Amino acid sequence: MTRNSFDLKLQQLHEDLMSMGEVVAKQIEDSINALKEQDEALTDKVIEKDDIVDKFEEEIEDKCIKLMATEQPLAGDLRRIFIATKIITDLERMGDHAVDIAKIAKKLIGENYIKELIDIPKMAKIVEGMIKDSLEVYINRDISGAHEVSKKDDEVDKLYKNIFAELLIVMRKDPTTINQASQFLFVCKFLERMADHATNICEWTVYLECGERLKLN
């Protein structure tokens, strides 16, 4: 196998990763919009896309296995392919969390919300950006970029803590809000976990370049 042939296959692998990331980011956007607008059709759309994400995971994993088994990659290339298999796992889990949010949105259809949803969509936008940026960081082997993207996890954590404190006050004042407020907290927790998965991708990039796992956040 020529180096050019391998590079072309690796480029295709990267394009597949970006496409998978785009689907997951769209799932997150749609799940939050479904929550805001109480749109049942949109919740179903998010849930249905879970099959697309799972298919991406299977196909990319299969390509990685074939590259490792048949193309005899060098040590650095082997590490890059191995890390791709880790990244698709993080992306798949983010897609699962978007589905979890969509299911919560479906539960809350028809209810009058106890508060306007402002910070939750802010969290989601940050996470969507982190997904795109973390994948670009991996593809470009950008260590400094990995550190920058991981810092956004702090923004997500801060919003989560603010929402948690606000909803805790609401629940203490009016126990009838507990069910709905707890559902919003679950949404926030899912978003916070997604940010952690995006940070994982950045950590894998550092591992690719340095050969060691570092906790970036």
C-alpha positions as a Markdown table, in Angstrom:
| # | Residue | x | y | z |
|---|---|---|---|---|
| 1 | Met | 0.0 | 0.0 | 0.0 |
| 2 | Thr | 1.3 | 3.5 | -0.9 |
| 3 | Arg | 1.4 | 6.3 | 1.6 |
| 4 | Asn | -1.0 | 8.3 | -0.6 |
| 5 | Ser | -3.6 | 5.5 | -0.5 |
| 6 | Phe | -3.4 | 5.3 | 3.3 |
| 7 | Asp | -3.7 | 9.1 | 3.6 |
| 8 | Leu | -6.8 | 9.1 | 1.4 |
| 9 | Lys | -8.4 | 6.5 | 3.6 |
| 10 | Leu | -7.5 | 8.4 | 6.7 |
| 11 | Gln | -9.0 | 11.5 | 5.2 |
| 12 | Gln | -12.2 | 9.7 | 4.5 |
| 13 | Leu | -12.2 | 8.4 | 8.1 |
| 14 | His | -11.9 | 12.0 | 9.3 |
| 15 | Glu | -14.7 | 13.2 | 7.0 |
| 16 | Asp | -16.9 | 10.4 | 8.5 |
| 17 | Leu | -16.1 | 11.6 | 12.0 |
| 18 | Met | -17.0 | 15.1 | 11.2 |
| 19 | Ser | -20.3 | 14.0 | 9.6 |
| 20 | Met | -21.1 | 11.9 | 12.7 |
| 21 | Gly | -20.4 | 14.9 | 14.9 |
| 22 | Glu | -22.7 | 17.1 | 12.7 |
| 23 | Val | -25.5 | 14.7 | 13.2 |
| 24 | Val | -25.0 | 14.6 | 17.0 |
| 25 | Ala | -24.8 | 18.4 | 17.2 |
| 26 | Lys | -28.0 | 18.7 | 15.2 |
| 27 | Gln | -29.6 | 16.1 | 17.6 |
| 28 | Ile | -28.7 | 18.4 | 20.5 |
| 29 | Glu | -30.0 | 21.5 | 18.8 |
| 30 | Asp | -33.3 | 19.8 | 17.9 |
| 31 | Ser | -33.8 | 18.2 | 21.3 |
| 32 | Ile | -33.4 | 21.6 | 23.0 |
| 33 | Asn | -35.7 | 23.3 | 20.5 |
| 34 | Ala | -38.3 | 20.5 | 21.1 |
| 35 | Leu | -38.0 | 21.2 | 24.8 |
| 36 | Lys | -38.5 | 24.9 | 24.3 |
| 37 | Glu | -41.3 | 24.7 | 21.8 |
| 38 | Gln | -42.9 | 21.5 | 23.2 |
| 39 | Asp | -42.7 | 20.1 | 19.7 |
| 40 | Glu | -43.5 | 16.3 | 19.7 |
| 41 | Ala | -42.6 | 15.8 | 16.0 |
| 42 | Leu | -39.2 | 17.2 | 16.7 |
| 43 | Thr | -38.7 | 14.9 | 19.7 |
| 44 | Asp | -39.5 | 12.0 | 17.4 |
| 45 | Lys | -37.0 | 13.3 | 14.8 |
| 46 | Val | -34.2 | 13.3 | 17.4 |
| 47 | Ile | -35.0 | 9.8 | 18.6 |
| 48 | Glu | -35.1 | 8.5 | 15.0 |
| 49 | Lys | -31.6 | 9.9 | 14.3 |
| 50 | Asp | -30.2 | 7.7 | 17.0 |
| 51 | Asp | -30.1 | 4.9 | 14.4 |
| 52 | Ile | -28.1 | 7.1 | 12.1 |
| 53 | Val | -25.6 | 7.8 | 14.8 |
| 54 | Asp | -25.3 | 4.1 | 15.7 |
| 55 | Lys | -24.8 | 3.3 | 12.0 |
| 56 | Phe | -22.0 | 5.9 | 11.8 |
| 57 | Glu | -20.4 | 4.3 | 14.8 |
| 58 | Glu | -20.5 | 0.8 | 13.3 |
| 59 | Glu | -19.2 | 1.9 | 9.9 |
| 60 | Ile | -16.4 | 4.0 | 11.2 |
| 61 | Glu | -15.3 | 1.2 | 13.7 |
| 62 | Asp | -15.3 | -1.2 | 10.8 |
| 63 | Lys | -13.1 | 1.1 | 8.7 |
| 64 | Cys | -10.7 | 1.5 | 11.6 |
| 65 | Ile | -10.5 | -2.3 | 12.1 |
| 66 | Lys | -9.8 | -2.8 | 8.4 |
| 67 | Leu | -7.2 | -0.1 | 8.3 |
| 68 | Met | -5.4 | -1.7 | 11.2 |
| 69 | Ala | -5.7 | -5.2 | 9.9 |
| 70 | Thr | -4.9 | -4.8 | 6.2 |
| 71 | Glu | -2.9 | -1.7 | 5.7 |
| 72 | Gln | -0.1 | -2.3 | 8.2 |
| 73 | Pro | 0.0 | 1.3 | 9.6 |
| 74 | Leu | 3.0 | 2.8 | 11.3 |
| 75 | Ala | 3.0 | 3.2 | 15.1 |
| 76 | Gly | 1.8 | 6.8 | 14.9 |
| 77 | Asp | -0.9 | 6.0 | 12.4 |
| 78 | Leu | -2.0 | 3.0 | 14.5 |
| 79 | Arg | -2.5 | 5.3 | 17.5 |
| 80 | Arg | -4.5 | 7.8 | 15.4 |
| 81 | Ile | -6.8 | 5.0 | 14.2 |
| 82 | Phe | -7.2 | 3.6 | 17.7 |
| 83 | Ile | -8.1 | 7.1 | 19.0 |
| 84 | Ala | -10.7 | 7.4 | 16.3 |
| 85 | Thr | -12.5 | 4.3 | 17.8 |
| 86 | Lys | -12.5 | 6.1 | 21.1 |
| 87 | Ile | -13.9 | 9.3 | 19.7 |
| 88 | Ile | -16.9 | 7.6 | 18.0 |
| 89 | Thr | -17.8 | 6.1 | 21.4 |
| 90 | Asp | -17.9 | 9.6 | 22.9 |
| 91 | Leu | -20.0 | 10.9 | 20.0 |
| 92 | Glu | -22.4 | 8.0 | 20.3 |
| 93 | Arg | -22.9 | 8.6 | 24.0 |
| 94 | Met | -23.6 | 12.3 | 23.3 |
| 95 | Gly | -26.2 | 11.2 | 20.8 |
| 96 | Asp | -27.7 | 9.0 | 23.4 |
| 97 | His | -27.9 | 12.0 | 25.8 |
| 98 | Ala | -29.6 | 14.1 | 23.1 |
| 99 | Val | -32.2 | 11.3 | 22.9 |
| 100 | Asp | -32.6 | 11.4 | 26.6 |
| 101 | Ile | -33.4 | 15.1 | 26.4 |
| 102 | Ala | -35.9 | 14.5 | 23.6 |
| 103 | Lys | -37.7 | 11.9 | 25.8 |
| 104 | Ile | -37.9 | 14.4 | 28.6 |
| 105 | Ala | -39.2 | 17.0 | 26.2 |
| 106 | Lys | -41.9 | 14.6 | 25.2 |
| 107 | Lys | -42.9 | 14.0 | 28.8 |
| 108 | Leu | -43.3 | 17.7 | 29.4 |
| 109 | Ile | -45.5 | 18.5 | 26.4 |
| 110 | Gly | -48.6 | 20.4 | 27.5 |
| 111 | Glu | -47.2 | 21.6 | 30.8 |
| 112 | Asn | -46.8 | 25.2 | 31.7 |
| 113 | Tyr | -43.1 | 25.8 | 32.4 |
| 114 | Ile | -42.1 | 27.1 | 35.8 |
| 115 | Lys | -39.6 | 29.4 | 34.1 |
| 116 | Glu | -38.4 | 30.6 | 30.7 |
| 117 | Leu | -35.7 | 28.4 | 29.3 |
| 118 | Ile | -32.7 | 30.7 | 28.8 |
| 119 | Asp | -29.6 | 29.1 | 30.3 |
| 120 | Ile | -30.3 | 25.6 | 29.1 |
| 121 | Pro | -30.2 | 26.6 | 25.4 |
| 122 | Lys | -27.0 | 28.5 | 26.2 |
| 123 | Met | -25.5 | 25.3 | 27.6 |
| 124 | Ala | -26.5 | 23.5 | 24.5 |
| 125 | Lys | -25.0 | 26.0 | 22.1 |
| 126 | Ile | -21.6 | 25.8 | 23.9 |
| 127 | Val | -21.8 | 22.0 | 23.8 |
| 128 | Glu | -22.6 | 22.0 | 20.0 |
| 129 | Gly | -19.6 | 24.2 | 19.4 |
| 130 | Met | -17.4 | 22.0 | 21.5 |
| 131 | Ile | -18.3 | 19.0 | 19.4 |
| 132 | Lys | -17.3 | 20.7 | 16.2 |
| 133 | Asp | -14.2 | 22.3 | 17.6 |
| 134 | Ser | -12.9 | 19.1 | 19.4 |
| 135 | Leu | -13.1 | 17.1 | 16.2 |
| 136 | Glu | -11.2 | 19.8 | 14.3 |
| 137 | Val | -8.6 | 19.8 | 17.0 |
| 138 | Tyr | -8.2 | 16.0 | 16.7 |
| 139 | Ile | -8.0 | 16.1 | 12.9 |
| 140 | Asn | -5.5 | 19.0 | 13.0 |
| 141 | Arg | -3.5 | 17.5 | 15.9 |
| 142 | Asp | -3.9 | 20.9 | 17.6 |
| 143 | Ile | -2.7 | 20.6 | 21.2 |
| 144 | Ser | -3.2 | 24.3 | 22.0 |
| 145 | Gly | -6.6 | 24.2 | 20.5 |
| 146 | Ala | -7.4 | 21.1 | 22.6 |
| 147 | His | -6.7 | 23.2 | 25.8 |
| 148 | Glu | -8.8 | 26.1 | 24.5 |
| 149 | Val | -11.8 | 23.9 | 23.7 |
| 150 | Ser | -11.6 | 22.1 | 27.1 |
| 151 | Lys | -11.9 | 25.5 | 28.9 |
| 152 | Lys | -15.4 | 25.8 | 27.6 |
| 153 | Asp | -16.3 | 22.9 | 29.9 |
| 154 | Asp | -15.9 | 25.4 | 32.7 |
| 155 | Glu | -18.6 | 27.6 | 31.1 |
| 156 | Val | -21.0 | 24.6 | 30.9 |
| 157 | Asp | -20.3 | 23.7 | 34.5 |
| 158 | Lys | -20.9 | 27.3 | 35.7 |
| 159 | Leu | -24.3 | 27.4 | 33.9 |
| 160 | Tyr | -25.2 | 24.0 | 35.4 |
| 161 | Lys | -24.4 | 25.2 | 38.9 |
| 162 | Asn | -26.4 | 28.4 | 38.4 |
| 163 | Ile | -29.4 | 26.5 | 37.0 |
| 164 | Phe | -29.2 | 24.0 | 39.8 |
| 165 | Ala | -29.2 | 26.7 | 42.5 |
| 166 | Glu | -32.1 | 28.6 | 40.8 |
| 167 | Leu | -34.3 | 25.5 | 40.5 |
| 168 | Leu | -33.5 | 24.5 | 44.0 |
| 169 | Ile | -35.0 | 27.8 | 45.2 |
| 170 | Val | -38.0 | 27.3 | 43.0 |
| 171 | Met | -38.6 | 23.8 | 44.4 |
| 172 | Arg | -38.3 | 24.9 | 48.0 |
| 173 | Lys | -40.8 | 27.7 | 47.5 |
| 174 | Asp | -43.3 | 25.5 | 45.7 |
| 175 | Pro | -43.1 | 21.7 | 46.1 |
| 176 | Thr | -45.5 | 21.3 | 43.2 |
| 177 | Thr | -42.7 | 22.3 | 40.8 |
| 178 | Ile | -40.4 | 19.5 | 41.9 |
| 179 | Asn | -41.3 | 17.0 | 39.1 |
| 180 | Gln | -40.8 | 19.5 | 36.3 |
| 181 | Ala | -37.7 | 21.2 | 37.9 |
| 182 | Ser | -36.1 | 17.8 | 38.3 |
| 183 | Gln | -36.6 | 17.1 | 34.6 |
| 184 | Phe | -34.9 | 20.3 | 33.8 |
| 185 | Leu | -32.0 | 19.3 | 36.0 |
| 186 | Phe | -31.7 | 16.0 | 34.2 |
| 187 | Val | -31.5 | 17.9 | 30.9 |
| 188 | Cys | -28.7 | 20.1 | 32.4 |
| 189 | Lys | -26.9 | 17.0 | 33.6 |
| 190 | Phe | -27.0 | 15.4 | 30.2 |
| 191 | Leu | -25.6 | 18.6 | 28.6 |
| 192 | Glu | -22.9 | 18.7 | 31.2 |
| 193 | Arg | -21.9 | 15.1 | 30.4 |
| 194 | Met | -21.8 | 15.9 | 26.7 |
| 195 | Ala | -19.3 | 18.7 | 27.5 |
| 196 | Asp | -17.2 | 16.1 | 29.3 |
| 197 | His | -17.3 | 13.8 | 26.3 |
| 198 | Ala | -16.1 | 16.7 | 24.0 |
| 199 | Thr | -13.3 | 17.3 | 26.5 |
| 200 | Asn | -12.5 | 13.6 | 26.3 |
| 201 | Ile | -11.9 | 14.1 | 22.5 |
| 202 | Cys | -9.5 | 16.9 | 23.3 |
| 203 | Glu | -7.7 | 14.7 | 25.8 |
| 204 | Trp | -7.3 | 12.0 | 23.1 |
| 205 | Thr | -5.7 | 14.6 | 20.9 |
| 206 | Val | -3.1 | 15.4 | 23.5 |
| 207 | Tyr | -2.5 | 11.7 | 23.9 |
| 208 | Leu | -2.1 | 11.3 | 20.2 |
| 209 | Glu | 0.7 | 14.0 | 20.2 |
| 210 | Cys | 2.3 | 13.4 | 23.6 |
| 211 | Gly | 1.7 | 9.7 | 24.3 |
| 212 | Glu | 0.1 | 10.3 | 27.7 |
| 213 | Arg | -3.4 | 10.9 | 29.0 |
| 214 | Leu | -3.8 | 14.3 | 30.7 |
| 215 | Lys | -6.9 | 15.6 | 32.4 |
| 216 | Leu | -7.6 | 18.9 | 30.7 |
| 217 | Asn | -10.4 | 19.8 | 33.0 |
